[in-house]
Amino acid sequence: MSANASPVIYRRRKQQGMIVLCGSIDVFEALSLHEHAKKALDDKESNSICVDLSHVERLDTSAMQILLALNRDCEVAHKQITYKRPATNLLERAAEYGILLA
């Protein structure tokens, strides 16, 4: 990732919104993650959200809380949420918060 690249990106492919996370996602990226999660939820042209974790090194508690809220909000909005290629350490950490990434 270049020095100017954002660690959180949202884009839509057809009817699926995609949130791509890169590097360490911590309290400094929490606002950006929250804004992109809201954008994904509010996107009327998508019926599902995929969170791509394939380039994530670490998620801190603030990021986990946002993902937990995103799971809840997707359920309320009747949007399917999936997680793409989370590392084993992220699976274990997410499970501690009650988030199933696999």
Biopython code that builds the backbone (N, CA, C, O; Angstrom):
import numpy as np
from Bio.PDB.StructureBuilder import StructureBuilder

atoms = [
    (1, "MET", "N", (0.848, -1.172, 0.000)),
    (1, "MET", "CA", (0.000, 0.000, 0.000)),
    (1, "MET", "C", (0.889, 1.229, 0.000)),
    (1, "MET", "O", (1.847, 1.309, 0.769)),
    (2, "SER", "N", (0.571, 2.194, -0.870)),
    (2, "SER", "CA", (1.379, 3.404, -0.930)),
    (2, "SER", "C", (1.094, 4.299, 0.272)),
    (2, "SER", "O", (0.090, 4.131, 0.965)),
    (3, "ALA", "N", (1.977, 5.235, 0.505)),
    (3, "ALA", "CA", (1.858, 6.103, 1.678)),
    (3, "ALA", "C", (0.565, 6.926, 1.647)),
    (3, "ALA", "O", (0.039, 7.279, 2.703)),
    (4, "ASN", "N", (0.046, 7.237, 0.456)),
    (4, "ASN", "CA", (-1.155, 8.058, 0.330)),
    (4, "ASN", "C", (-2.438, 7.231, 0.231)),
    (4, "ASN", "O", (-3.531, 7.796, 0.266)),
    (5, "ALA", "N", (-2.331, 5.945, 0.113)),
    (5, "ALA", "CA", (-3.517, 5.100, -0.051)),
    (5, "ALA", "C", (-4.269, 4.979, 1.266)),
    (5, "ALA", "O", (-3.679, 4.875, 2.341)),
    (6, "SER", "N", (-5.574, 4.995, 1.146)),
    (6, "SER", "CA", (-6.420, 4.844, 2.330)),
    (6, "SER", "C", (-6.455, 3.377, 2.747)),
    (6, "SER", "O", (-6.522, 2.498, 1.888)),
    (7, "PRO", "N", (-6.411, 3.098, 4.050)),
    (7, "PRO", "CA", (-6.482, 1.715, 4.508)),
    (7, "PRO", "C", (-7.902, 1.143, 4.442)),
    (7, "PRO", "O", (-8.100, -0.050, 4.673)),
    (8, "VAL", "N", (-8.896, 1.997, 4.126)),
    (8, "VAL", "CA", (-10.289, 1.561, 4.022)),
    (8, "VAL", "C", (-10.875, 2.136, 2.735)),
    (8, "VAL", "O", (-10.833, 3.345, 2.509)),
    (9, "ILE", "N", (-11.422, 1.258, 1.895)),
    (9, "ILE", "CA", (-11.989, 1.670, 0.606)),
    (9, "ILE", "C", (-13.363, 1.026, 0.460)),
    (9, "ILE", "O", (-13.552, -0.124, 0.854)),
    (10, "TYR", "N", (-14.322, 1.757, -0.101)),
    (10, "TYR", "CA", (-15.622, 1.178, -0.446)),
    (10, "TYR", "C", (-15.828, 1.298, -1.943)),
    (10, "TYR", "O", (-15.553, 2.335, -2.547)),
    (11, "ARG", "N", (-16.322, 0.205, -2.533)),
    (11, "ARG", "CA", (-16.719, 0.227, -3.933)),
    (11, "ARG", "C", (-17.846, -0.780, -4.121)),
    (11, "ARG", "O", (-18.054, -1.656, -3.281)),
    (12, "ARG", "N", (-18.564, -0.650, -5.217)),
    (12, "ARG", "CA", (-19.642, -1.590, -5.496)),
    (12, "ARG", "C", (-19.378, -2.270, -6.823)),
    (12, "ARG", "O", (-18.999, -1.632, -7.806)),
    (13, "ARG", "N", (-19.584, -3.571, -6.834)),
    (13, "ARG", "CA", (-19.518, -4.364, -8.056)),
    (13, "ARG", "C", (-20.887, -4.986, -8.250)),
    (13, "ARG", "O", (-21.304, -5.867, -7.498)),
    (14, "LYS", "N", (-21.579, -4.506, -9.283)),
    (14, "LYS", "CA", (-22.954, -4.928, -9.554)),
    (14, "LYS", "C", (-23.804, -4.683, -8.320)),
    (14, "LYS", "O", (-23.982, -3.530, -7.928)),
    (15, "GLN", "N", (-24.340, -5.731, -7.690)),
    (15, "GLN", "CA", (-25.214, -5.526, -6.534)),
    (15, "GLN", "C", (-24.531, -5.853, -5.211)),
    (15, "GLN", "O", (-25.198, -6.034, -4.193)),
    (16, "GLN", "N", (-23.203, -5.928, -5.224)),
    (16, "GLN", "CA", (-22.478, -6.206, -3.986)),
    (16, "GLN", "C", (-21.563, -5.040, -3.637)),
    (16, "GLN", "O", (-20.716, -4.631, -4.431)),
    (17, "GLY", "N", (-21.756, -4.515, -2.426)),
    (17, "GLY", "CA", (-20.846, -3.505, -1.914)),
    (17, "GLY", "C", (-19.625, -4.194, -1.338)),
    (17, "GLY", "O", (-19.742, -5.265, -0.743)),
    (18, "MET", "N", (-18.456, -3.598, -1.504)),
    (18, "MET", "CA", (-17.231, -4.196, -0.988)),
    (18, "MET", "C", (-16.455, -3.167, -0.184)),
    (18, "MET", "O", (-16.138, -2.078, -0.664)),
    (19, "ILE", "N", (-16.159, -3.546, 1.059)),
    (19, "ILE", "CA", (-15.289, -2.731, 1.911)),
    (19, "ILE", "C", (-13.954, -3.452, 1.952)),
    (19, "ILE", "O", (-13.878, -4.596, 2.401)),
    (20, "VAL", "N", (-12.904, -2.793, 1.488)),
    (20, "VAL", "CA", (-11.566, -3.379, 1.446)),
    (20, "VAL", "C", (-10.729, -2.732, 2.542)),
    (20, "VAL", "O", (-10.603, -1.510, 2.606)),
    (21, "LEU", "N", (-10.158, -3.573, 3.406)),
    (21, "LEU", "CA", (-9.312, -3.093, 4.495)),
    (21, "LEU", "C", (-7.870, -3.536, 4.239)),
    (21, "LEU", "O", (-7.626, -4.647, 3.769)),
    (22, "CYS", "N", (-6.922, -2.655, 4.554)),
    (22, "CYS", "CA", (-5.506, -2.953, 4.342)),
    (22, "CYS", "C", (-4.689, -2.524, 5.554)),
    (22, "CYS", "O", (-4.945, -1.482, 6.157)),
    (23, "GLY", "N", (-3.704, -3.344, 5.897)),
    (23, "GLY", "CA", (-2.767, -2.987, 6.962)),
    (23, "GLY", "C", (-3.350, -3.152, 8.346)),
    (23, "GLY", "O", (-4.119, -4.077, 8.606)),
    (24, "SER", "N", (-2.979, -2.254, 9.225)),
    (24, "SER", "CA", (-3.466, -2.243, 10.603)),
    (24, "SER", "C", (-4.647, -1.293, 10.687)),
    (24, "SER", "O", (-4.532, -0.111, 10.365)),
    (25, "ILE", "N", (-5.779, -1.817, 11.120)),
    (25, "ILE", "CA", (-6.976, -0.993, 11.271)),
    (25, "ILE", "C", (-7.177, -0.797, 12.769)),
    (25, "ILE", "O", (-7.525, -1.724, 13.500)),
    (26, "ASP", "N", (-6.948, 0.433, 13.197)),
    (26, "ASP", "CA", (-7.029, 0.739, 14.621)),
    (26, "ASP", "C", (-7.849, 1.998, 14.839)),
    (26, "ASP", "O", (-8.567, 2.435, 13.939)),
    (27, "VAL", "N", (-7.754, 2.576, 16.001)),
    (27, "VAL", "CA", (-8.563, 3.737, 16.366)),
    (27, "VAL", "C", (-8.358, 4.897, 15.381)),
    (27, "VAL", "O", (-9.266, 5.706, 15.193)),
    (28, "PHE", "N", (-7.200, 4.988, 14.760)),
    (28, "PHE", "CA", (-6.928, 6.076, 13.826)),
    (28, "PHE", "C", (-7.695, 5.923, 12.518)),
    (28, "PHE", "O", (-7.929, 6.911, 11.821)),
    (29, "GLU", "N", (-8.089, 4.700, 12.176)),
    (29, "GLU", "CA", (-8.873, 4.438, 10.977)),
    (29, "GLU", "C", (-10.339, 4.175, 11.296)),
    (29, "GLU", "O", (-11.133, 3.933, 10.388)),
    (30, "ALA", "N", (-10.709, 4.218, 12.573)),
    (30, "ALA", "CA", (-12.078, 3.879, 12.986)),
    (30, "ALA", "C", (-13.122, 4.781, 12.318)),
    (30, "ALA", "O", (-14.158, 4.291, 11.868)),
    (31, "LEU", "N", (-12.868, 6.065, 12.250)),
    (31, "LEU", "CA", (-13.830, 6.974, 11.621)),
    (31, "LEU", "C", (-14.017, 6.624, 10.150)),
    (31, "LEU", "O", (-15.144, 6.579, 9.658)),
    (32, "SER", "N", (-12.928, 6.380, 9.458)),
    (32, "SER", "CA", (-13.003, 6.009, 8.043)),
    (32, "SER", "C", (-13.759, 4.686, 7.865)),
    (32, "SER", "O", (-14.595, 4.570, 6.969)),
    (33, "LEU", "N", (-13.475, 3.700, 8.703)),
    (33, "LEU", "CA", (-14.171, 2.418, 8.628)),
    (33, "LEU", "C", (-15.663, 2.617, 8.889)),
    (33, "LEU", "O", (-16.499, 2.052, 8.183)),
    (34, "HIS", "N", (-15.992, 3.406, 9.886)),
    (34, "HIS", "CA", (-17.396, 3.680, 10.203)),
    (34, "HIS", "C", (-18.101, 4.368, 9.029)),
    (34, "HIS", "O", (-19.219, 3.993, 8.676)),
    (35, "GLU", "N", (-17.462, 5.359, 8.430)),
    (35, "GLU", "CA", (-18.055, 6.082, 7.297)),
    (35, "GLU", "C", (-18.275, 5.156, 6.107)),
    (35, "GLU", "O", (-19.311, 5.231, 5.446)),
    (36, "HIS", "N", (-17.304, 4.281, 5.829)),
    (36, "HIS", "CA", (-17.445, 3.354, 4.706)),
    (36, "HIS", "C", (-18.498, 2.283, 4.997)),
    (36, "HIS", "O", (-19.216, 1.859, 4.092)),
    (37, "ALA", "N", (-18.592, 1.847, 6.240)),
    (37, "ALA", "CA", (-19.626, 0.875, 6.613)),
    (37, "ALA", "C", (-21.009, 1.497, 6.432)),
    (37, "ALA", "O", (-21.923, 0.850, 5.920)),
    (38, "LYS", "N", (-21.159, 2.742, 6.849)),
    (38, "LYS", "CA", (-22.442, 3.443, 6.682)),
    (38, "LYS", "C", (-22.762, 3.618, 5.207)),
    (38, "LYS", "O", (-23.905, 3.434, 4.790)),
    (39, "LYS", "N", (-21.762, 3.969, 4.422)),
    (39, "LYS", "CA", (-21.957, 4.131, 2.979)),
    (39, "LYS", "C", (-22.415, 2.804, 2.358)),
    (39, "LYS", "O", (-23.307, 2.791, 1.510)),
    (40, "ALA", "N", (-21.816, 1.712, 2.774)),
    (40, "ALA", "CA", (-22.193, 0.394, 2.256)),
    (40, "ALA", "C", (-23.630, 0.042, 2.646)),
    (40, "ALA", "O", (-24.391, -0.479, 1.830)),
    (41, "LEU", "N", (-23.990, 0.329, 3.884)),
    (41, "LEU", "CA", (-25.358, 0.054, 4.338)),
    (41, "LEU", "C", (-26.384, 0.917, 3.614)),
    (41, "LEU", "O", (-27.476, 0.445, 3.299)),
    (42, "ASP", "N", (-26.047, 2.164, 3.349)),
    (42, "ASP", "CA", (-26.971, 3.104, 2.719)),
    (42, "ASP", "C", (-27.036, 2.957, 1.199)),
    (42, "ASP", "O", (-27.904, 3.551, 0.560)),
    (43, "ASP", "N", (-26.137, 2.179, 0.619)),
    (43, "ASP", "CA", (-26.098, 2.001, -0.837)),
    (43, "ASP", "C", (-27.323, 1.198, -1.280)),
    (43, "ASP", "O", (-27.386, -0.013, -1.069)),
    (44, "LYS", "N", (-28.278, 1.868, -1.883)),
    (44, "LYS", "CA", (-29.547, 1.240, -2.285)),
    (44, "LYS", "C", (-29.374, 0.284, -3.463)),
    (44, "LYS", "O", (-30.253, -0.537, -3.723)),
    (45, "GLU", "N", (-28.259, 0.378, -4.172)),
    (45, "GLU", "CA", (-28.034, -0.487, -5.331)),
    (45, "GLU", "C", (-27.323, -1.788, -4.979)),
    (45, "GLU", "O", (-27.098, -2.628, -5.850)),
    (46, "SER", "N", (-26.969, -1.959, -3.713)),
    (46, "SER", "CA", (-26.339, -3.215, -3.295)),
    (46, "SER", "C", (-27.286, -3.974, -2.380)),
    (46, "SER", "O", (-28.020, -3.381, -1.589)),
    (47, "ASN", "N", (-27.257, -5.298, -2.500)),
    (47, "ASN", "CA", (-28.086, -6.129, -1.630)),
    (47, "ASN", "C", (-27.241, -6.980, -0.684)),
    (47, "ASN", "O", (-27.772, -7.749, 0.118)),
    (48, "SER", "N", (-25.922, -6.833, -0.786)),
    (48, "SER", "CA", (-25.011, -7.550, 0.107)),
    (48, "SER", "C", (-23.724, -6.750, 0.261)),
    (48, "SER", "O", (-23.417, -5.863, -0.536)),
    (49, "ILE", "N", (-22.981, -7.093, 1.314)),
    (49, "ILE", "CA", (-21.702, -6.430, 1.593)),
    (49, "ILE", "C", (-20.653, -7.504, 1.822)),
    (49, "ILE", "O", (-20.877, -8.463, 2.560)),
    (50, "CYS", "N", (-19.516, -7.332, 1.184)),
    (50, "CYS", "CA", (-18.362, -8.206, 1.416)),
    (50, "CYS", "C", (-17.264, -7.346, 2.031)),
    (50, "CYS", "O", (-16.920, -6.290, 1.500)),
    (51, "VAL", "N", (-16.721, -7.804, 3.150)),
    (51, "VAL", "CA", (-15.605, -7.110, 3.785)),
    (51, "VAL", "C", (-14.350, -7.911, 3.458)),
    (51, "VAL", "O", (-14.184, -9.039, 3.923)),
    (52, "ASP", "N", (-13.470, -7.320, 2.654)),
    (52, "ASP", "CA", (-12.244, -7.993, 2.220)),
    (52, "ASP", "C", (-11.152, -7.763, 3.256)),
    (52, "ASP", "O", (-10.662, -6.647, 3.426)),
    (53, "LEU", "N", (-10.783, -8.835, 3.941)),
    (53, "LEU", "CA", (-9.763, -8.778, 4.992)),
    (53, "LEU", "C", (-8.439, -9.409, 4.556)),
    (53, "LEU", "O", (-7.552, -9.637, 5.378)),
    (54, "SER", "N", (-8.317, -9.685, 3.270)),
    (54, "SER", "CA", (-7.141, -10.426, 2.805)),
    (54, "SER", "C", (-5.834, -9.657, 2.965)),
    (54, "SER", "O", (-4.761, -10.259, 2.937)),
    (55, "HIS", "N", (-5.904, -8.339, 3.133)),
    (55, "HIS", "CA", (-4.677, -7.543, 3.282)),
    (55, "HIS", "C", (-4.542, -6.919, 4.668)),
    (55, "HIS", "O", (-3.752, -5.997, 4.868)),
    (56, "VAL", "N", (-5.322, -7.431, 5.625)),
    (56, "VAL", "CA", (-5.303, -6.877, 6.981)),
    (56, "VAL", "C", (-4.250, -7.577, 7.828)),
    (56, "VAL", "O", (-4.168, -8.805, 7.854)),
    (57, "GLU", "N", (-3.462, -6.790, 8.507)),
    (57, "GLU", "CA", (-2.456, -7.322, 9.430)),
    (57, "GLU", "C", (-3.006, -7.410, 10.849)),
    (57, "GLU", "O", (-2.683, -8.331, 11.600)),
    (58, "ARG", "N", (-3.860, -6.414, 11.210)),
    (58, "ARG", "CA", (-4.351, -6.341, 12.584)),
    (58, "ARG", "C", (-5.619, -5.500, 12.632)),
    (58, "ARG", "O", (-5.747, -4.498, 11.930)),
    (59, "LEU", "N", (-6.555, -5.930, 13.475)),
    (59, "LEU", "CA", (-7.764, -5.151, 13.770)),
    (59, "LEU", "C", (-7.791, -4.919, 15.273)),
    (59, "LEU", "O", (-7.674, -5.874, 16.041)),
    (60, "ASP", "N", (-7.940, -3.684, 15.705)),
    (60, "ASP", "CA", (-8.020, -3.443, 17.143)),
    (60, "ASP", "C", (-9.478, -3.475, 17.592)),
    (60, "ASP", "O", (-10.379, -3.724, 16.792)),
    (61, "THR", "N", (-9.697, -3.223, 18.866)),
    (61, "THR", "CA", (-11.037, -3.307, 19.448)),
    (61, "THR", "C", (-12.014, -2.346, 18.780)),
    (61, "THR", "O", (-13.174, -2.702, 18.569)),
    (62, "SER", "N", (-11.574, -1.141, 18.446)),
    (62, "SER", "CA", (-12.491, -0.190, 17.805)),
    (62, "SER", "C", (-12.964, -0.708, 16.453)),
    (62, "SER", "O", (-14.137, -0.554, 16.111)),
    (63, "ALA", "N", (-12.077, -1.314, 15.684)),
    (63, "ALA", "CA", (-12.455, -1.883, 14.385)),
    (63, "ALA", "C", (-13.401, -3.064, 14.574)),
    (63, "ALA", "O", (-14.367, -3.210, 13.825)),
    (64, "MET", "N", (-13.133, -3.905, 15.567)),
    (64, "MET", "CA", (-14.007, -5.040, 15.852)),
    (64, "MET", "C", (-15.404, -4.567, 16.234)),
    (64, "MET", "O", (-16.397, -5.168, 15.824)),
    (65, "GLN", "N", (-15.488, -3.497, 17.015)),
    (65, "GLN", "CA", (-16.788, -2.965, 17.414)),
    (65, "GLN", "C", (-17.574, -2.472, 16.203)),
    (65, "GLN", "O", (-18.786, -2.668, 16.123)),
    (66, "ILE", "N", (-16.892, -1.843, 15.276)),
    (66, "ILE", "CA", (-17.554, -1.354, 14.068)),
    (66, "ILE", "C", (-18.039, -2.528, 13.221)),
    (66, "ILE", "O", (-19.148, -2.486, 12.688)),
    (67, "LEU", "N", (-17.224, -3.574, 13.090)),
    (67, "LEU", "CA", (-17.652, -4.754, 12.331)),
    (67, "LEU", "C", (-18.827, -5.452, 13.009)),
    (67, "LEU", "O", (-19.729, -5.948, 12.334)),
    (68, "LEU", "N", (-18.819, -5.490, 14.323)),
    (68, "LEU", "CA", (-19.934, -6.082, 15.064)),
    (68, "LEU", "C", (-21.218, -5.285, 14.811)),
    (68, "LEU", "O", (-22.280, -5.866, 14.591)),
    (69, "ALA", "N", (-21.116, -3.965, 14.843)),
    (69, "ALA", "CA", (-22.275, -3.112, 14.556)),
    (69, "ALA", "C", (-22.724, -3.284, 13.107)),
    (69, "ALA", "O", (-23.921, -3.277, 12.822)),
    (70, "LEU", "N", (-21.770, -3.437, 12.196)),
    (70, "LEU", "CA", (-22.105, -3.656, 10.788)),
    (70, "LEU", "C", (-22.873, -4.963, 10.619)),
    (70, "LEU", "O", (-23.849, -5.015, 9.871)),
    (71, "ASN", "N", (-22.442, -6.021, 11.309)),
    (71, "ASN", "CA", (-23.175, -7.299, 11.265)),
    (71, "ASN", "C", (-24.615, -7.093, 11.716)),
    (71, "ASN", "O", (-25.549, -7.550, 11.058)),
    (72, "ARG", "N", (-24.791, -6.410, 12.831)),
    (72, "ARG", "CA", (-26.130, -6.154, 13.375)),
    (72, "ARG", "C", (-26.964, -5.326, 12.400)),
    (72, "ARG", "O", (-28.125, -5.646, 12.143)),
    (73, "ASP", "N", (-26.375, -4.270, 11.865)),
    (73, "ASP", "CA", (-27.100, -3.387, 10.963)),
    (73, "ASP", "C", (-27.455, -4.077, 9.649)),
    (73, "ASP", "O", (-28.507, -3.797, 9.073)),
    (74, "CYS", "N", (-26.599, -4.968, 9.171)),
    (74, "CYS", "CA", (-26.912, -5.737, 7.955)),
    (74, "CYS", "C", (-28.116, -6.650, 8.200)),
    (74, "CYS", "O", (-28.978, -6.801, 7.335)),
    (75, "GLU", "N", (-28.160, -7.248, 9.373)),
    (75, "GLU", "CA", (-29.283, -8.114, 9.707)),
    (75, "GLU", "C", (-30.587, -7.312, 9.703)),
    (75, "GLU", "O", (-31.591, -7.762, 9.150)),
    (76, "VAL", "N", (-30.573, -6.141, 10.310)),
    (76, "VAL", "CA", (-31.758, -5.278, 10.363)),
    (76, "VAL", "C", (-32.165, -4.827, 8.951)),
    (76, "VAL", "O", (-33.352, -4.765, 8.634)),
    (77, "ALA", "N", (-31.167, -4.512, 8.106)),
    (77, "ALA", "CA", (-31.419, -4.017, 6.746)),
    (77, "ALA", "C", (-31.660, -5.146, 5.743)),
    (77, "ALA", "O", (-31.893, -4.887, 4.562)),
    (78, "HIS", "N", (-31.606, -6.390, 6.204)),
    (78, "HIS", "CA", (-31.776, -7.565, 5.337)),
    (78, "HIS", "C", (-30.740, -7.599, 4.215)),
    (78, "HIS", "O", (-31.046, -7.945, 3.073)),
    (79, "LYS", "N", (-29.510, -7.232, 4.568)),
    (79, "LYS", "CA", (-28.381, -7.335, 3.639)),
    (79, "LYS", "C", (-27.475, -8.449, 4.126)),
    (79, "LYS", "O", (-27.171, -8.544, 5.315)),
    (80, "GLN", "N", (-27.051, -9.282, 3.208)),
    (80, "GLN", "CA", (-26.116, -10.344, 3.547)),
    (80, "GLN", "C", (-24.726, -9.737, 3.712)),
    (80, "GLN", "O", (-24.342, -8.841, 2.961)),
    (81, "ILE", "N", (-23.972, -10.227, 4.699)),
    (81, "ILE", "CA", (-22.594, -9.776, 4.883)),
    (81, "ILE", "C", (-21.686, -10.996, 4.883)),
    (81, "ILE", "O", (-21.978, -12.008, 5.520)),
    (82, "THR", "N", (-20.594, -10.880, 4.165)),
    (82, "THR", "CA", (-19.592, -11.940, 4.128)),
    (82, "THR", "C", (-18.218, -11.318, 4.339)),
    (82, "THR", "O", (-18.021, -10.118, 4.150)),
    (83, "TYR", "N", (-17.274, -12.169, 4.737)),
    (83, "TYR", "CA", (-15.903, -11.732, 4.949)),
    (83, "TYR", "C", (-14.999, -12.547, 4.046)),
    (83, "TYR", "O", (-15.101, -13.772, 3.991)),
    (84, "LYS", "N", (-14.116, -11.865, 3.341)),
    (84, "LYS", "CA", (-13.236, -12.501, 2.366)),
    (84, "LYS", "C", (-11.840, -12.682, 2.942)),
    (84, "LYS", "O", (-11.201, -11.713, 3.353)),
    (85, "ARG", "N", (-11.378, -13.902, 2.971)),
    (85, "ARG", "CA", (-10.011, -14.300, 3.326)),
    (85, "ARG", "C", (-9.418, -13.690, 4.594)),
    (85, "ARG", "O", (-8.339, -13.098, 4.547)),
    (86, "PRO", "N", (-10.096, -13.826, 5.707)),
    (86, "PRO", "CA", (-9.470, -13.333, 6.949)),
    (86, "PRO", "C", (-8.339, -14.265, 7.385)),
    (86, "PRO", "O", (-8.436, -15.482, 7.228)),
    (87, "ALA", "N", (-7.284, -13.697, 7.923)),
    (87, "ALA", "CA", (-6.164, -14.483, 8.452)),
    (87, "ALA", "C", (-6.615, -15.216, 9.714)),
    (87, "ALA", "O", (-7.571, -14.797, 10.367)),
    (88, "THR", "N", (-5.942, -16.293, 10.053)),
    (88, "THR", "CA", (-6.291, -17.108, 11.213)),
    (88, "THR", "C", (-6.332, -16.285, 12.493)),
    (88, "THR", "O", (-7.240, -16.453, 13.307)),
    (89, "ASN", "N", (-5.360, -15.399, 12.681)),
    (89, "ASN", "CA", (-5.349, -14.590, 13.902)),
    (89, "ASN", "C", (-6.560, -13.661, 13.972)),
    (89, "ASN", "O", (-7.045, -13.367, 15.064)),
    (90, "LEU", "N", (-7.058, -13.192, 12.816)),
    (90, "LEU", "CA", (-8.251, -12.355, 12.810)),
    (90, "LEU", "C", (-9.498, -13.174, 13.126)),
    (90, "LEU", "O", (-10.409, -12.693, 13.800)),
    (91, "LEU", "N", (-9.536, -14.418, 12.635)),
    (91, "LEU", "CA", (-10.666, -15.307, 12.934)),
    (91, "LEU", "C", (-10.791, -15.519, 14.433)),
    (91, "LEU", "O", (-11.882, -15.443, 14.998)),
    (92, "GLU", "N", (-9.650, -15.787, 15.068)),
    (92, "GLU", "CA", (-9.641, -16.037, 16.509)),
    (92, "GLU", "C", (-10.044, -14.789, 17.290)),
    (92, "GLU", "O", (-10.841, -14.867, 18.224)),
    (93, "ARG", "N", (-9.498, -13.656, 16.908)),
    (93, "ARG", "CA", (-9.819, -12.398, 17.615)),
    (93, "ARG", "C", (-11.287, -12.028, 17.420)),
    (93, "ARG", "O", (-11.952, -11.611, 18.368)),
    (94, "ALA", "N", (-11.790, -12.176, 16.206)),
    (94, "ALA", "CA", (-13.192, -11.857, 15.935)),
    (94, "ALA", "C", (-14.121, -12.771, 16.726)),
    (94, "ALA", "O", (-15.154, -12.325, 17.226)),
    (95, "ALA", "N", (-13.763, -14.034, 16.839)),
    (95, "ALA", "CA", (-14.593, -14.990, 17.593)),
    (95, "ALA", "C", (-14.722, -14.559, 19.056)),
    (95, "ALA", "O", (-15.756, -14.789, 19.683)),
    (96, "GLU", "N", (-13.679, -13.936, 19.595)),
    (96, "GLU", "CA", (-13.734, -13.427, 20.972)),
    (96, "GLU", "C", (-14.835, -12.373, 21.119)),
    (96, "GLU", "O", (-15.380, -12.193, 22.207)),
    (97, "TYR", "N", (-15.161, -11.680, 20.029)),
    (97, "TYR", "CA", (-16.185, -10.634, 20.057)),
    (97, "TYR", "C", (-17.536, -11.154, 19.555)),
    (97, "TYR", "O", (-18.508, -10.402, 19.477)),
    (98, "GLY", "N", (-17.585, -12.432, 19.220)),
    (98, "GLY", "CA", (-18.843, -13.005, 18.747)),
    (98, "GLY", "C", (-19.090, -12.783, 17.276)),
    (98, "GLY", "O", (-20.229, -12.886, 16.820)),
    (99, "ILE", "N", (-18.043, -12.478, 16.515)),
    (99, "ILE", "CA", (-18.167, -12.264, 15.071)),
    (99, "ILE", "C", (-17.614, -13.497, 14.360)),
    (99, "ILE", "O", (-16.463, -13.876, 14.577)),
    (100, "LEU", "N", (-18.418, -14.114, 13.526)),
    (100, "LEU", "CA", (-17.965, -15.251, 12.739)),
    (100, "LEU", "C", (-17.580, -14.759, 11.362)),
    (100, "LEU", "O", (-18.440, -14.362, 10.575)),
    (101, "LEU", "N", (-16.282, -14.785, 11.066)),
    (101, "LEU", "CA", (-15.774, -14.272, 9.788)),
    (101, "LEU", "C", (-15.683, -15.353, 8.719)),
    (101, "LEU", "O", (-15.473, -15.037, 7.548)),
    (102, "ALA", "N", (-15.833, -16.596, 9.089)),
    (102, "ALA", "CA", (-15.691, -17.667, 8.103)),
    (102, "ALA", "C", (-17.017, -18.297, 7.783)),
    (102, "ALA", "O", (-17.082, -19.218, 6.969)),
]
sb = StructureBuilder()
sb.init_structure("model")
sb.init_model(0)
sb.init_chain("A")
sb.init_seg("    ")
for serial, (resi, resn, name, xyz) in enumerate(atoms, 1):
    if name == "N":
        sb.init_residue(resn, " ", resi, " ")
    sb.init_atom(name, np.array(xyz, "f"), 0.0, 1.0, " ", f" {name:<3s}", serial, name[0])
structure = sb.get_structure()
